[in-house]
């Protein structure tokens, strides 16, 4: 998995555009985030967003259409 997951803080706009255009989806982990620009940027590139069903993503991600909203507990099983 480490060859497929990258953590890159503070990237340039050009790098962000390149990464988003080549991504399969975006995993957005903050819980109760008041807005969250990352999901909107991902959706601009037509990438599905997987996010907690709270805060900003609850208002911007359409479950099953533009992404998936999930419970934020570790016990949830989506298989």
C-alpha positions in Angstrom: 0.0 0.0 0.0 2.9 2.4 0.7 3.6 2.6 -3.0 0.1 3.9 -3.6 -0.5 6.3 -0.7 1.4 9.6 -0.4 1.3 12.3 2.3 2.4 15.6 0.8 1.9 18.7 2.9 2.1 22.2 1.4 2.2 21.3 -2.3 2.1 23.9 -5.2 -1.1 24.5 -7.1 0.4 22.9 -10.2 1.3 19.7 -8.2 -2.2 19.7 -6.7 -3.8 19.9 -10.1 -1.6 17.1 -11.4 -2.3 14.8 -8.4 -6.1 15.4 -8.5 -6.3 14.8 -12.2 -4.5 11.4 -11.9 -6.3 10.3 -8.7 -9.0 7.7 -8.5 -10.7 9.3 -5.5 -10.0 11.5 -2.5 -10.2 10.4 1.1 -11.1 13.4 3.3 -10.6 12.5 7.0 -11.4 15.6 9.1 -14.5 15.1 11.3 -16.8 18.1 11.9 -14.7 20.3 9.6 -16.7 23.5 9.2 -16.2 23.7 5.4 -13.4 21.9 3.8 -12.1 23.1 0.4 -10.4 19.8 -0.5 -13.7 18.0 -1.3 -14.7 20.9 -3.6 -11.3 20.8 -5.3 -11.6 17.1 -5.9 -15.1 17.4 -7.3 -13.9 20.1 -9.7 -11.8 17.2 -11.2 -14.8 14.9 -11.1 -13.2 12.7 -8.4 -15.4 11.0 -5.9 -14.8 12.1 -2.3 -15.0 9.7 0.7 -15.6 11.7 3.8 -17.1 11.7 7.3 -20.9 12.4 7.3 -20.4 15.6 9.2 -19.5 19.2 8.8 -18.8 20.7 5.4 -18.8 17.5 3.4 -22.3 16.8 4.6 -23.3 20.0 2.8 -21.2 19.6 -0.4 -20.8 15.8 -1.1 -23.9 14.1 -2.5 -23.8 10.6 -1.2 -23.7 8.1 -4.0 -23.3 10.8 -6.7 -20.2 12.9 -6.0 -18.8 10.6 -3.3 -19.6 8.7 -0.2 -20.3 9.9 3.3 -19.3 7.5 6.1 -19.8 7.1 9.8 -16.7 8.3 11.6 -16.4 5.3 14.0 -13.8 2.6 13.6 -16.4 0.0 14.2 -18.3 0.6 11.0 -18.0 -2.2 8.4 -18.8 -1.2 4.8 -18.0 -4.6 3.2 
